[in-house]
């Protein structure tokens, strides 16, 4: 049995992944943005060991989630599932960040740094990351004209870069990125063409399956390795990106 934390899991792919894990006998901790969503998660998956609560669009919320999750001890795997999709205008957080970046990128970074290192890290991304811009000069869209699709693609590119950076920085931890496909969840919308049943399978497989032991630094779609955006493999870019995350959050990654 593995202890697994899944962020952004009060519904959608996160909840579906939690259900698969719980049905297989694993100890699952869910995460919700607020208490109302936490109650929804508890009702939807009574077998969950617990639900941590915090709005990870803010640095305070990220820290709160990390503190609650750490209180129960080390997890064997963490699935960084939390995310927001297209926002038609730039929504700023109380920390002055673009919310798409805060939730999709900085929250996984802060939680990775703040939680005790698990055996396995799984980061949810998107095939749209291949259209992302690997420039670091305006991560918060303070100078560029806002473009919802581009902001989302950029955020998912940085998630892949984070997964690969952690595979390199923490060689004893298996760190991988997953494109679950465009599936009909609340986030994906009812007209998404992907197979919802397949959506949570790869992240669960990477989190707990013995067949994936030792697999690290990969980018997967439906349990098959795929080619990521080449910029995500650039070690210098990874390091400069991590430095930006540290500067924005005030949180540094522990050494391996």
N, C-alpha and C positions, 0 to 999 in steps of 0.2 A: 504493500500500500504506500502511495506517495501523498505527501501534503502539497497541495497546489493552490496558489493564489491566482485568481483571474480578475484583472481590472476591467471596469466597464461591463459588468456582468449581470445587471438587473434585468436585462432582456437581450434579444438578438443573439448574435453569434457567441457572445460571452456566456450567456445563460445556457445555450445549447451545448457548448463545450463543458460547462459545469455539470450538466445533466449526464453527458456521456461518461465523464469521469466518476461521478457518484454512482452510476449504475454499474461501473466496473470495480467498485469498492474503494475508490480513492477518497481521501479526506480533502474536501473542497471548501475554500474560503472565497466568497463572492465580494464584489465591491459595488457600491451604489453612490450616486451623487449626493443624495440627501435621505432623510429618514423615511419619507414617503416611498421613494424608490427602493429603499432597503426592505420595507415591509412587502412590497411587490415581489422582491427577490425571494424573501423567506417563504411567501405563499407559493411561489412558482417552483421552488426547489427546497422542500422541507428537509431533505437529506443533507443539505449543506451544513458544514460545521459552524459557519458563522458568516456574517456580512460586515465588512468594514465600510465606513461612511466618510465621504469627503469629496468636495468639489475640486477636482484636479485642474481646473482652469486657473486656480490661484496657487501661489507658492505655499500659503498657509494650509490649504487643503491637501496639497501634495505631502506636506510634512505630517499632517494629521493622519492620512492614510498609512504612511510609512510607520508612524508610531503605533497605531492600532495593530497593524499587521505584524510588526516585530514583537509585540507583546506576547504573542502565542508561540514564539520560537521560530526557528529557521524553516523555510519552505524547501521542498525538494525541487520544485519547479515554479516559475512565475510566468504566466501568459499575459503579456502586455497587450490587451485587447482594446482598451479605452480609446475612443476617437470621436471626432465630429467630422461631418462631411462638408457640403458646400454651404458657405455663408455668403449671402449676396452683398453684404457690406463688411468692411473690416470691423470686427467687434473687439474692442479693447478690454483687457482684464484690469482688475484693481492694481496689478503690478505694472501696467503699461504695456503688456504684451499683446500680440494678436492672438485671439483665443484659439484659432486653428493650430498655431504653433505651440501654444502653451499646453493644450490637451494632447495633441498628436505626437509631439516631439519632446517637450521639456518634462512632462510628467513621466514618461518612461525613463528618461535620463535620471531624474531626481530619485525615483523609486528604485532604479537599479543601484544607484549610489548609496541610498539610505538603508536599504534592506540587507540583511546578511546574505552573502552570495549563495544562491541555490546551486544545485547541480546542473540545472537546465534553465535557459532563458529563451522565451519565444516571443517574437515581436510581430504584431499584425501590421501588414503594409498593404499595398495595392499594386496591380499591374500598371496603374496610372503613374507610378513613381518614375517610370521610364521617360515621362514627359516633364519631369521635375528639373528645376534650374539649380545647379550645384554652386551658385554664387552665395557668398557669405556676407556681402556688404549691406544687404537690406533684408535680413531675416524677418523683421517685424513689419514689413510693408509700410514703413513710415515715409518713404519717398516715392516708391512706385505707385502707380494707379492700381487700385485693388482689382484683382481678377480671381474670382472664386475658385474656378477650376485649377488655375495655376498654383494658387496658394495651397490647395489640397495636395496636388501632385508634388509640390516642393516638400511638404511635410512628410509625405510617405517616402520620398527619396532619403530624407534624413533619418527616418526610422530604419531603413535598410543599412545606411552607413553606421548607425548606432549598433545594430546587431553584429555587423562585421567587426567593428572596433572592439566590442566586448569579447568576441571570439579570439581576437588577437591579444588583447590586454589581459584577459583572464583565461589562460589556456586550460585550466582545470574545470572550466564551466563550458558546457555546450550551449552555444548561442546561435540562433537561427532566425530567419525572417520568413514569414508566410503570407502569400497572397491567397485569401480565402475565396476569391471570385466575387463578382457583383451579384449578390443574392438578395432575395426579397425580404429583408428585415425592415424594421422601422427606419433605420438609417439608409438602407439601400433603396427603399421604395417598393411599391407593389408590382411594378413592371420590370424589375430587375430580371435578367434572363438566366441567371445562374441557378444551380441545383442547391437548394437550401440544405438538404440532407448532407451534402458533401462539404458544406461551408466550415463546420467546426472540426472535421476529421483530422486534417493535417496538423493543426496545432496540438490537439490531444495526443496524436501519434508521436510528435517530437517531444512532448512534455513527459510522457511516461512509458512509452513502448520500449521494450528491451531491444528491438530491432534497430532503434535509432541511437543506442548508446554509443558515445564517441563522435556522433555526427555534429560538426560545428562549422560555422562560417558559411552556411548554405542559405539559398533563397528557393523556396518551394511553392509549388502550386499543385494541389491535389496529390500530394505525396511524391511528386516528381521534381527534381532539381531543375531550375530555370536560370537563364542568364539575366543578371540584374543590370541596371544602368552602370556602365563602366566606372563612372565617377565614384560610386559607392565603395569601390575596391581600392581607391587611392589612399594610401596610408597617411600621406601628408594632409590631405583634405579631411580625413577622419579626425586627425589630431587637432586641426584648426577648428573643426566643428565642435569637438569636445571642449575645447578652450572657450568657445562662445557660450556653450551651455553652462559651463562653470561660472563664467562671468555674469550671465543672466540670472542664475539661480543662487549663487553663493555656495553651491554644493560641489565638492570635488569627489571624483571617483577614488575609492580606496585602491591601493595596490593589490595585485593578485595575491 
